[in-house]
Every structure is written in C-alpha cells, then in structure tokens.
Amino acid sequence: MLQFADDTIVLCQASNQNVMTTKKNLRFFGLAAGLRVNYHKTRIGVVGVQSQQLQVYAHMLNCSQMLIPFKYIGIKVGGNPRKKEFWKEVVDKVRKKLSIWKGKKLTFTGRVYLIKSIFTTLLFFYFSLFKASNQEFAKEIPMGLG
C-alpha cells in the first residue's frame, strides 16, 4: 500500500477475495479515522486480467475502471521505464524548468541553485521509483550553463 495525502494505492493479486478484503480494510480505516472512502472518486485498474473480471471488481467496489498506464502524484505507473518514450515527459519537464534561463539573466550561483532544485526535486522523485538507462537519459538533458 502506498499513501500520499488523501491518495492511496493498494497493490495485490487479482482475486475476488482480495478485492473484498481491500474494501473491508478501507471501511475499517474509515471507521477508525472517522473518514469515509468516496467510491465515486475511487478507480480500480488491473494488469494481466480480462476486462470482464475488471468489470466485476469495479462492481464489487462500486467504483470506476482505470486504464493502465495511469498517473499517481504525477508519475506514470504501468509504463515501461526501459523505453525512451516513458521518460519523454520527465525530460520535457526538466527542459521546461531549465528554459527559465533563456528569459532571465541568472548569476552562476543562481544557475547552480536552479540545477540543484530541479535535480533534487523532480529527477530524484522519478528515480526513486524507476531505473533509467544513464546513456539514453543523459543524451536528452541540456546541461549547458551558457
């Protein structure tokens, strides 16, 4: 189970019993915390399971179905991190952040700070979950300071 703020991801084997156990656990958590799960905002996705079974699980939870890959806290989940297309969005985000240099004159210290803030927040966020090929990723990132 992964939690961030009011978002939760539950990973388990696809089975009716696990879906019902997850629903019970969410209900118990809600009772203990004084909260309720909003099943109209809840989505379920599966990997390697027939679409009819996904419909059954969605009906059991009274929630909608979700296609994979999906985004969780801005990270694509279910994609293939070995493919270059998977990292295109990350590279675009880095480029967008670094393009600030073009419109402003930054001191060397300002540029170093910008690089550190981008790499520590954005890239480490992604690299904490996925392994990227150093060679492929390094080719895409503009590293010039000029």
KETIZA-988889 format. One line per field, with one value per residue (C-alpha): residue in one letter; residue number from 1; x, y, z. Coordinates in pm, 1 decimal. Each point is the difference from the previous one (the first is absolute). Example, Ala and Ser with C-alpha at 12.3 -4.5 7.8 and 13.67 -1.06 7.14 Angstrom:
BEGIN
r A	S
k 1	2
X 1230.0	137.0
Y -450.0	344.0
Z 780.0	-66.0
This chain:
BEGIN
r M	L	Q	F	A	D	D	T	I	V	L	C	Q	A	S	N	Q	N	V	M	T	T	K	K	N	L	R	F	F	G	L	A	A	G	L	R	V	N	Y	H	K	T	R	I	G	V	V	G	V	Q	S	Q	Q	L	Q	V	Y	A	H	M	L	N	C	S	Q	M	L	I	P	F	K	Y	I	G	I	K	V	G	G	N	P	R	K	K	E	F	W	K	E	V	V	D	K	V	R	K	K	L	S	I	W	K	G	K	K	L	T	F	T	G	R	V	Y	L	I	K	S	I	F	T	T	L	L	F	F	Y	F	S	L	F	K	A	S	N	Q	E	F	A	K	E	I	P	M	G	L	G
k 1	2	3	4	5	6	7	8	9	10	11	12	13	14	15	16	17	18	19	20	21	22	23	24	25	26	27	28	29	30	31	32	33	34	35	36	37	38	39	40	41	42	43	44	45	46	47	48	49	50	51	52	53	54	55	56	57	58	59	60	61	62	63	64	65	66	67	68	69	70	71	72	73	74	75	76	77	78	79	80	81	82	83	84	85	86	87	88	89	90	91	92	93	94	95	96	97	98	99	100	101	102	103	104	105	106	107	108	109	110	111	112	113	114	115	116	117	118	119	120	121	122	123	124	125	126	127	128	129	130	131	132	133	134	135	136	137	138	139	140	141	142	143	144	145	146
X 0.0	127.9	-151.2	51.2	-230.5	-349.1	108.1	56.1	117.9	-61.0	198.6	-107.1	-70.5	-317.5	-266.1	-352.4	122.2	273.2	-244.4	-241.3	285.2	116.9	-353.7	-27.5	338.6	-101.0	-323.6	183.2	249.6	-287.2	-168.8	323.3	93.7	-350.2	20.2	-188.7	132.5	-160.3	-52.9	-123.4	354.4	157.8	137.5	125.5	253.6	142.4	293.2	-26.8	-369.0	-290.4	-216.4	-307.9	175.7	91.9	-370.2	-82.4	258.1	-122.8	-356.4	110.0	162.8	-272.0	268.2	115.0	260.6	342.7	221.1	366.6	232.9	-139.0	146.4	45.8	140.0	124.1	183.9	-103.7	-69.9	-19.1	221.6	328.3	292.3	237.3	-156.6	105.8	-362.5	-60.5	255.0	-111.2	-231.1	278.2	245.6	-260.2	-56.7	373.7	32.8	-290.2	158.6	341.3	-144.1	-47.6	364.0	-79.9	-227.0	198.6	356.7	100.8	323.0	214.4	-125.6	-358.9	60.0	157.7	-294.9	-245.0	178.2	7.8	-366.4	-106.3	208.8	-72.4	-373.2	-105.7	253.1	56.7	-376.3	-10.3	324.7	-118.7	-250.6	152.9	341.1	97.5	272.1	274.8	101.4	-348.5	-104.7	325.6	-25.1	-333.5	78.4	141.6	286.6	162.3	14.9	41.8
Y 0.0	346.4	313.2	368.0	259.0	-121.8	-242.7	-370.0	-275.3	-359.5	-263.8	-363.7	-315.7	25.0	-206.5	49.9	-73.0	266.4	257.7	-69.2	5.4	333.6	137.8	-119.2	149.6	334.0	-12.0	-81.5	278.1	240.6	-98.2	28.6	335.9	142.6	24.5	-149.7	-130.0	177.0	-294.5	232.7	141.0	-342.4	-182.1	-353.4	-121.4	-342.7	-146.1	-329.6	-55.2	-24.6	311.7	-192.6	-72.8	367.5	81.9	-247.8	156.0	352.4	-109.9	-159.8	326.0	218.6	201.1	81.1	-178.2	141.1	-62.0	-76.3	188.1	260.6	288.4	2.2	321.1	96.1	-327.7	-232.4	-342.0	-303.8	125.1	-155.6	201.6	-180.0	178.6	349.2	115.6	-66.3	268.7	258.4	168.6	22.2	142.5	253.8	109.5	46.0	193.8	222.4	75.7	66.9	221.8	269.6	87.6	121.5	279.0	111.3	82.5	-217.8	13.4	-310.0	-62.7	36.3	-253.6	-247.6	42.8	-56.0	-318.9	-131.8	75.7	-166.6	-310.6	-48.3	44.4	-114.1	-258.3	-169.8	-26.5	-209.4	-187.0	-110.6	-222.9	-79.5	-87.6	190.5	-79.4	255.5	29.3	56.1	250.4	195.1	65.5	175.7	241.5	339.1	55.1	314.4	296.8	255.9
Z 0.0	-92.2	151.2	-69.1	155.2	-89.1	-275.7	53.1	-232.0	101.8	-186.6	24.9	-196.1	-206.8	176.2	131.6	351.9	-18.1	-134.4	287.1	254.7	-138.4	22.8	361.8	88.8	-149.8	197.8	325.7	-65.2	-57.9	323.7	199.5	-154.4	-16.6	-378.2	-293.4	-328.7	-293.1	-234.8	-275.1	-16.1	44.9	-303.1	-47.6	-252.8	-64.3	-189.8	-183.6	75.4	-244.5	-34.5	118.4	329.2	34.7	-38.7	277.6	232.1	-78.6	75.3	329.4	107.2	-152.7	-180.1	-352.4	-209.7	-73.1	-298.6	38.6	-18.9	238.8	196.8	375.3	150.9	-344.5	-64.8	-278.4	151.0	-223.4	-279.5	-102.8	144.5	-238.1	-296.3	-97.1	-41.1	370.0	93.9	-257.3	249.8	261.0	-253.1	-112.9	361.0	53.7	-325.2	99.2	335.9	-152.9	-273.4	263.5	-66.2	-347.6	118.8	303.4	78.2	289.4	189.3	11.1	353.5	-119.2	-275.0	241.5	235.6	-286.7	-106.4	357.0	58.4	-324.1	46.0	367.0	-28.6	-343.4	-107.9	334.4	32.5	-318.1	60.1	343.4	-179.2	-339.3	-135.9	-313.5	-245.6	71.6	-362.7	-143.0	264.9	2.2	-374.6	47.5	283.6	-100.7	244.2	-142.2	230.8	-278.0
